Amino acid sequence: MGKFEAINLRFAIIYATLQLITLLLFAFCVGYGPSADARQPAESLAVRYGLWQDVHVMVYVGFGFLLVFNGRHSWSSVGFNLLLSAFAWQWSVLCYGFWAKVAEGDFSEPIPLDIKMLIAADFSAATVMVTFSGVLGKLSPLQYLLMTFFEVIIISTNQFIGEAKFGAEDEGGSMFIHTFGCYFGLALSWIMFFRNKTYNPLNHPHNITTYNSDTFSMIGTLFLWIFWPSFNGALADGAAQHRAIINTLLSIVASAGATFAVSGLFRGKFGMPEVQNSTLAGGVAMGTCSTMMIEPWAALLIGTCAGSLSTLGFIYLTPFLERTVKLHDTAGIHNLHGIPGLIGSFAGVFAALHASPDKYGDYVGYVFPHMGTSNETLAWELGLPEPGHDRSANTQGGMQAAAIGVTLGLAISSGLFVGAFLRIPVFDQPLRKDQFDDSVSSF
């Protein structure tokens, strides 16, 4: 048996074991939610199913094709995107369901599987794909699988802390998806390759693009760009969902224009890395405040800033980080997810600080549940899912900021820990000569 056949056999055995564990946990811990239970009144999926389908296409087609920019690694990019997203989705149902039960304080009933859980699990898979993009071409199949296994646990924990404990709002995931996935991936990449000449991927001769690979990558860009309003509005309801779609479209349109303007101004031509990625930055940056009453001009401003800074990141920041701290970021996730994610997260802080009765009336609890009325009768009359805590705008803004700090701290620290763990030789880390190349690894 050859070297890579043995590596893939070990991967297959570990994956089969994890899949068996997942199956057993589903058998004992997961059931249909009320909306999918034959014993309950039927509930239409007309609107929510369409949005879930859009999100699903983004994760599997959008991310998958976006990552084929490396002409020698295209099969692995699409193939592992499918594999890891599928595993992350299953594992996320269990992890998110566990924390939901902790928040309820009731473990007597199984985890309810419904359309909202399907969307939440896809969001978790998207977070893993952000991280995967940063370490693309540099890890073994087994390392990718274990990275996904541990990251989903930490993703769900971080979101539980942010939402259940701090009451932070992040409807489209600028903070919990993009910021977390980016800085977890960057920390993992740095610790795995820093001062490690045997495995260091910097200036790798196989890490190249071709005309055809860049063209196929643009297919992923277009799918993501078109469907991003659905991503940010998929879990919202009513007028909040309507605002999420409007705000996201305004922001992503602005980021597309800003990308071409800044790229042409500073490069003298339009760089494909920016066109493939920075055009999407407005969707990332609008995640946190997509449902908030920020006004259309602010959505355009956020998108413009995100697209401009993301483009400058590709031109100046990525080469600077490679030279100074030896940080290799394969797909430029710091520019597409990290910087725009932080812009969106802090925009959410500002929007929360300015959440007033003039903007939301009595319905502020739909956007900021902890700011809703604590009067049970009034909450019921307003149609709120549950009473709030009468939280002030200043307190809500502070909690949004605290959630950003926890997200960054947990992402970086856990990324360093998982990266150090994955360096153990038994996990088959590829040598430098075997990186960024389908033909010598798994395909």
C-alpha positions as CSV (number, residue, x, y, z in Angstrom):
1,M,0.0,0.0,0.0
2,G,1.4,3.4,-1.0
3,K,1.8,6.4,1.3
4,F,-1.3,8.3,0.2
5,E,-3.5,5.1,0.1
6,A,-2.6,4.5,3.8
7,I,-3.4,8.2,4.6
8,N,-6.8,7.9,2.9
9,L,-7.5,4.6,4.6
10,R,-6.9,6.1,8.1
11,F,-9.1,9.0,7.1
12,A,-11.9,6.7,6.0
13,I,-11.7,4.7,9.3
14,I,-11.9,7.8,11.4
15,Y,-14.7,9.3,9.3
16,A,-16.7,6.1,9.5
17,T,-16.3,6.0,13.3
18,L,-17.5,9.7,13.7
19,Q,-20.4,9.0,11.3
20,L,-21.5,6.0,13.4
21,I,-21.3,8.1,16.6
22,T,-23.3,10.8,14.9
23,L,-25.9,8.3,13.8
24,L,-26.3,6.9,17.3
25,L,-26.6,10.3,18.8
26,F,-29.3,11.2,16.3
27,A,-31.1,8.0,17.1
28,F,-31.3,8.8,20.8
29,C,-31.3,12.6,20.9
30,V,-33.0,14.1,17.8
31,G,-36.6,14.1,16.7
32,Y,-38.9,16.0,14.4
33,G,-39.9,19.5,15.6
34,P,-43.6,20.4,16.1
35,S,-43.8,22.0,12.6
36,A,-42.6,18.6,11.0
37,D,-44.5,16.3,13.4
38,A,-47.5,14.4,11.8
39,R,-49.3,14.8,15.1
40,Q,-49.3,18.6,14.9
41,P,-51.2,21.0,12.6
42,A,-49.4,21.5,9.2
43,E,-47.2,24.5,8.8
44,S,-46.3,26.0,5.4
45,L,-42.7,26.1,4.4
46,A,-43.3,28.3,1.4
47,V,-41.1,31.3,2.4
48,R,-38.6,29.7,4.8
49,Y,-37.9,26.7,2.5
50,G,-36.9,29.0,-0.4
51,L,-34.5,31.0,1.8
52,W,-33.0,27.8,3.2
53,Q,-32.5,26.5,-0.3
54,D,-30.7,29.7,-1.2
55,V,-28.4,29.3,1.8
56,H,-27.8,25.7,1.0
57,V,-26.7,26.6,-2.6
58,M,-24.4,29.3,-1.1
59,V,-22.6,26.7,1.1
60,Y,-22.2,23.9,-1.4
61,V,-22.1,25.7,-4.8
62,G,-21.0,29.2,-3.9
63,F,-18.2,28.3,-1.5
64,G,-17.3,25.2,-3.5
65,F,-16.7,27.1,-6.8
66,L,-15.3,30.2,-5.2
67,L,-12.4,28.0,-3.9
68,V,-11.4,26.5,-7.3
69,F,-9.1,29.5,-8.1
70,N,-6.1,27.3,-7.6
71,G,-5.9,25.3,-10.8
72,R,-3.9,22.4,-9.3
73,H,-6.2,22.0,-6.3
74,S,-9.7,22.4,-7.8
75,W,-11.0,18.9,-7.2
76,S,-10.0,18.9,-3.6
77,S,-11.5,22.4,-3.1
78,V,-14.9,21.3,-4.4
79,G,-14.8,17.8,-3.0
80,F,-13.7,18.7,0.6
81,N,-16.2,21.6,0.6
82,L,-18.9,19.0,0.0
83,L,-17.6,16.5,2.5
84,L,-16.8,18.9,5.4
85,S,-20.0,20.9,5.0
86,A,-22.1,17.7,5.1
87,F,-20.3,16.5,8.2
88,A,-20.4,19.9,9.8
89,W,-24.1,20.1,9.2
90,Q,-24.9,16.9,11.0
91,W,-22.6,17.6,13.9
92,S,-24.0,21.2,14.2
93,V,-27.5,19.9,14.7
94,L,-26.3,18.0,17.8
95,C,-24.1,20.8,19.1
96,Y,-26.6,23.6,18.6
97,G,-29.4,21.4,19.9
98,F,-27.4,20.6,23.1
99,W,-26.9,24.3,23.9
100,A,-30.5,25.1,23.1
101,K,-31.5,22.5,25.7
102,V,-29.0,24.0,28.2
103,A,-30.7,27.4,27.6
104,E,-34.1,25.9,28.1
105,G,-33.0,23.9,31.2
106,D,-35.0,20.9,29.9
107,F,-33.4,17.7,28.5
108,S,-36.6,15.6,28.7
109,E,-37.5,16.0,25.0
110,P,-35.3,15.3,21.9
111,I,-33.6,18.0,19.9
112,P,-36.4,19.3,17.6
113,L,-35.4,19.3,13.9
114,D,-37.2,21.9,11.9
115,I,-36.5,24.3,9.0
116,K,-34.8,26.9,11.3
117,M,-32.5,24.2,12.6
118,L,-31.6,23.3,9.0
119,I,-30.7,26.9,8.4
120,A,-28.7,27.2,11.6
121,A,-26.7,24.1,10.8
122,D,-26.0,25.4,7.3
123,F,-24.7,28.6,9.0
124,S,-22.3,26.5,11.1
125,A,-21.2,24.7,7.9
126,A,-20.5,28.1,6.3
127,T,-18.4,29.1,9.3
128,V,-16.3,25.9,8.8
129,M,-15.9,26.8,5.1
130,V,-14.6,30.2,6.0
131,T,-11.8,28.5,8.1
132,F,-11.3,25.8,5.4
133,S,-10.7,28.6,2.9
134,G,-7.8,30.0,5.0
135,V,-6.0,26.6,5.2
136,L,-7.0,25.4,1.7
137,G,-4.4,23.1,0.1
138,K,-2.3,22.8,3.3
139,L,-3.8,20.0,5.4
140,S,-4.5,16.3,5.1
141,P,-8.1,15.0,4.8
142,L,-7.9,13.7,8.4
143,Q,-6.7,17.1,9.6
144,Y,-9.6,18.8,7.8
145,L,-12.1,16.4,9.4
146,L,-10.8,16.9,12.9
147,M,-10.6,20.6,12.4
148,T,-14.3,20.5,11.5
149,F,-15.2,18.3,14.4
150,F,-13.6,20.6,17.0
151,E,-14.6,23.9,15.4
152,V,-18.3,23.1,15.3
153,I,-18.2,22.4,19.1
154,I,-16.5,25.8,19.6
155,I,-18.8,27.7,17.1
156,S,-21.9,26.5,19.0
157,T,-20.4,27.4,22.4
158,N,-19.5,30.9,21.2
159,Q,-22.9,31.5,19.8
160,F,-24.6,30.2,23.0
161,I,-22.4,32.7,25.1
162,G,-23.2,35.6,22.7
163,E,-26.9,35.0,22.3
164,A,-28.1,33.3,25.5
165,K,-25.7,35.0,28.0
166,F,-25.1,38.4,26.5
167,G,-28.3,38.7,24.4
168,A,-26.2,39.9,21.4
169,E,-27.9,40.0,18.0
170,D,-26.2,38.8,14.9
171,E,-28.9,37.8,12.5
172,G,-26.6,37.3,9.4
173,G,-23.5,36.3,11.2
174,S,-20.9,39.1,10.8
175,M,-19.7,38.1,14.3
176,F,-20.5,34.5,15.0
177,I,-20.0,33.2,11.4
178,H,-17.5,35.4,9.5
179,T,-15.4,36.9,12.3
180,F,-15.2,33.6,14.2
181,G,-14.5,31.5,11.2
182,C,-11.8,33.9,10.0
183,Y,-9.7,34.3,13.1
184,F,-10.1,30.7,14.1
185,G,-8.6,29.8,10.7
186,L,-5.9,32.4,10.7
187,A,-4.7,31.3,14.2
188,L,-4.8,27.7,13.2
189,S,-2.8,28.4,10.0
190,W,-0.2,30.5,11.8
191,I,0.5,28.0,14.6
192,M,0.7,25.1,12.2
193,F,3.3,26.6,9.8
194,F,5.2,29.3,11.8
195,R,8.9,28.5,11.8
196,N,8.2,25.2,10.2
197,K,10.2,25.0,7.0
198,T,9.3,21.4,6.3
199,Y,5.6,22.3,5.9
200,N,5.6,26.1,5.3
201,P,3.4,27.0,2.3
202,L,4.7,30.6,1.7
203,N,5.6,31.3,-1.9
204,H,4.6,27.8,-2.9
205,P,5.1,27.1,-6.7
206,H,1.8,25.1,-6.8
207,N,-0.3,27.9,-5.2
208,I,-1.1,29.5,-8.5
209,T,-4.2,30.4,-10.5
210,T,-5.0,29.9,-14.2
211,Y,-7.4,31.6,-16.6
212,N,-9.8,28.8,-16.4
213,S,-9.7,28.3,-12.6
214,D,-10.3,32.0,-12.0
215,T,-13.2,31.9,-14.4
216,F,-14.8,28.9,-12.6
217,S,-14.2,30.7,-9.3
218,M,-16.3,33.6,-10.5
219,I,-19.2,31.2,-10.8
220,G,-19.0,30.8,-7.0
221,T,-18.7,34.6,-6.6
222,L,-21.9,35.1,-8.6
223,F,-23.9,32.5,-6.7
224,L,-22.8,34.0,-3.4
225,W,-23.4,37.6,-4.5
226,I,-26.9,36.8,-5.8
227,F,-28.1,34.8,-2.8
228,W,-26.5,36.8,0.1
229,P,-29.7,38.7,0.9
230,S,-31.3,35.3,1.6
231,F,-28.4,34.3,3.9
232,N,-28.8,37.4,6.1
233,G,-32.6,37.2,6.2
234,A,-33.2,33.5,6.4
235,L,-33.8,33.3,10.2
236,A,-35.6,36.7,10.5
237,D,-39.4,37.2,10.4
238,G,-41.9,39.7,9.1
239,A,-40.6,43.3,8.5
240,A,-37.2,42.4,10.0
241,Q,-36.7,39.8,7.2
242,H,-37.8,42.5,4.6
243,R,-35.2,44.9,6.0
244,A,-32.5,42.2,6.0
245,I,-33.0,41.6,2.3
246,I,-33.1,45.4,1.5
247,N,-30.1,46.3,3.6
248,T,-28.0,43.4,2.4
249,L,-28.7,44.1,-1.3
250,L,-27.8,47.8,-0.8
251,S,-24.6,46.9,1.0
252,I,-23.4,44.2,-1.4
253,V,-24.2,46.4,-4.5
254,A,-22.1,49.2,-2.9
255,S,-19.2,46.8,-2.1
256,A,-19.1,45.5,-5.7
257,G,-18.8,49.1,-7.1
258,A,-16.2,50.0,-4.4
259,T,-14.1,47.0,-5.2
260,F,-13.7,47.9,-8.9
261,A,-13.0,51.5,-8.0
262,V,-10.4,50.9,-5.4
263,S,-8.7,48.0,-7.3
264,G,-8.4,50.2,-10.4
265,L,-7.1,53.1,-8.4
266,F,-4.4,51.3,-6.5
267,R,-3.5,48.4,-8.9
268,G,-4.0,50.3,-12.1
269,K,-6.1,47.3,-13.2
270,F,-8.8,45.0,-11.7
271,G,-7.3,42.2,-9.7
272,M,-9.1,38.9,-9.8
273,P,-8.7,38.2,-6.0
274,E,-10.6,41.3,-5.2
275,V,-13.2,40.8,-7.9
276,Q,-13.8,37.2,-6.7
277,N,-13.9,38.2,-3.0
278,S,-14.2,41.9,-2.1
279,T,-17.3,42.3,-4.2
280,L,-19.0,40.1,-1.5
281,A,-17.7,42.1,1.5
282,G,-20.9,44.1,1.7
283,G,-22.9,40.9,2.4
284,V,-20.5,39.9,5.2
285,A,-20.5,43.4,6.7
286,M,-24.3,43.6,6.7
287,G,-24.8,40.4,8.7
288,T,-25.1,41.8,12.2
289,C,-27.3,44.8,11.5
290,S,-29.2,43.4,8.6
291,T,-32.5,43.5,10.5
292,M,-31.8,46.8,12.3
293,M,-33.3,50.2,11.4
294,I,-30.0,51.6,10.1
295,E,-31.5,53.5,7.0
296,P,-30.7,52.8,3.4
297,W,-27.8,55.3,3.2
298,A,-26.0,53.6,6.1
299,A,-26.3,50.2,4.3
300,L,-24.6,51.7,1.3
301,L,-21.9,53.3,3.5
302,I,-21.2,50.0,5.2
303,G,-20.9,48.2,1.9
304,T,-18.7,50.8,0.5
305,C,-16.3,50.7,3.4
306,A,-16.3,46.9,3.5
307,G,-15.5,46.6,-0.2
308,S,-12.8,49.3,-0.1
309,L,-11.0,48.0,2.9
310,S,-11.3,44.4,1.7
311,T,-9.7,45.4,-1.6
312,L,-6.9,47.3,0.1
313,G,-6.4,44.2,2.3
314,F,-5.7,42.0,-0.8
315,I,-3.4,44.6,-2.3
316,Y,-1.4,45.6,0.8
317,L,-2.3,43.7,4.1
318,T,-2.0,40.1,2.9
319,P,1.6,40.6,1.5
320,F,2.5,42.5,4.7
321,L,1.3,39.7,7.0
322,E,3.2,37.1,4.9
323,R,6.4,39.1,5.2
324,T,6.2,40.1,8.8
325,V,4.5,37.3,10.8
326,K,4.7,34.6,8.2
327,L,0.9,34.2,8.1
328,H,-0.3,32.3,5.1
329,D,-4.0,32.9,4.2
330,T,-4.7,30.8,1.1
331,A,-8.0,32.4,0.0
332,G,-7.7,35.8,1.7
333,I,-10.3,35.1,4.4
334,H,-8.9,38.0,6.4
335,N,-10.0,40.4,3.7
336,L,-13.3,38.8,2.8
337,H,-14.5,37.7,6.2
338,G,-12.3,39.1,9.0
339,I,-12.2,42.9,8.1
340,P,-15.8,43.1,6.8
341,G,-17.0,40.9,9.7
342,L,-15.5,43.3,12.2
343,I,-17.0,46.3,10.3
344,G,-20.4,44.6,10.5
345,S,-20.0,43.6,14.2
346,F,-19.1,47.2,15.3
347,A,-21.8,48.6,13.0
348,G,-24.2,46.4,15.1
349,V,-22.8,48.0,18.3
350,F,-23.5,51.5,16.9
351,A,-27.0,50.5,15.7
352,A,-27.9,49.0,19.1
353,L,-26.8,52.2,20.9
354,H,-29.2,54.2,18.7
355,A,-32.1,51.8,19.0
356,S,-34.9,54.1,20.1
357,P,-38.7,54.1,20.4
358,D,-38.8,56.5,17.5
359,K,-37.3,53.9,15.2
360,Y,-38.8,50.7,16.6
361,G,-41.9,51.8,18.5
362,D,-43.2,49.0,20.8
363,Y,-41.6,46.3,18.6
364,V,-38.0,46.7,19.5
365,G,-38.2,43.2,21.0
366,Y,-38.5,41.7,17.5
367,V,-34.9,42.8,16.7
368,F,-33.4,43.0,20.2
369,P,-35.3,40.4,22.3
370,H,-33.6,41.5,25.5
371,M,-34.8,45.1,24.9
372,G,-38.4,44.0,24.7
373,T,-40.9,44.6,27.4
374,S,-40.8,42.3,30.5
375,N,-44.6,42.6,30.9
376,E,-45.9,39.1,29.8
377,T,-49.4,40.4,28.9
378,L,-48.0,43.3,26.7
379,A,-45.5,40.9,25.1
380,W,-48.3,38.5,24.2
381,E,-50.4,41.4,22.8
382,L,-47.4,42.5,20.7
383,G,-46.9,39.0,19.4
384,L,-43.3,38.7,20.8
385,P,-42.1,35.1,21.2
386,E,-41.3,35.7,24.9
387,P,-41.1,38.7,27.3
388,G,-37.8,40.7,27.2
389,H,-35.8,42.3,30.0
390,D,-36.4,46.0,29.4
391,R,-32.8,46.4,28.5
392,S,-31.6,49.9,27.6
393,A,-29.9,50.8,24.3
394,N,-26.7,51.5,26.0
395,T,-26.6,48.1,27.7
396,Q,-27.5,46.4,24.5
397,G,-24.6,48.2,22.7
398,G,-22.3,47.1,25.5
399,M,-23.4,43.5,25.3
400,Q,-22.8,43.6,21.5
401,A,-19.3,44.8,22.0
402,A,-18.7,42.2,24.7
403,A,-19.8,39.5,22.4
404,I,-17.3,40.7,19.8
405,G,-14.5,40.5,22.4
406,V,-15.5,37.0,23.4
407,T,-15.8,35.9,19.8
408,L,-12.3,37.1,18.9
409,G,-10.7,35.7,22.1
410,L,-12.3,32.3,21.7
411,A,-11.7,32.1,18.0
412,I,-8.0,32.9,18.3
413,S,-7.2,30.9,21.4
414,S,-9.1,27.8,20.2
415,G,-7.6,28.1,16.7
416,L,-4.1,28.1,18.2
417,F,-5.0,25.1,20.4
418,V,-6.6,23.0,17.6
419,G,-3.7,24.0,15.2
420,A,-1.1,22.8,17.7
421,F,-3.0,19.6,18.2
422,L,-3.2,18.9,14.5
423,R,0.6,19.2,14.1
424,I,1.0,15.8,15.8
425,P,2.6,13.6,13.1
426,V,-0.1,10.9,13.3
427,F,-2.5,13.2,11.5
428,D,-0.6,13.1,8.3
429,Q,0.3,16.7,7.7
430,P,1.3,17.1,4.0
431,L,5.0,18.0,3.3
432,R,5.6,21.2,1.5
433,K,6.1,19.4,-1.8
434,D,2.7,17.7,-1.6
435,Q,0.7,20.9,-0.9
436,F,-1.8,22.6,-3.3
437,D,-1.9,19.6,-5.7
438,D,-4.7,17.1,-6.3
439,S,-2.6,14.6,-8.1
440,V,-0.3,13.7,-5.2
441,S,-2.8,13.7,-2.4
442,S,-6.4,12.4,-2.3
443,F,-7.7,12.6,-5.9
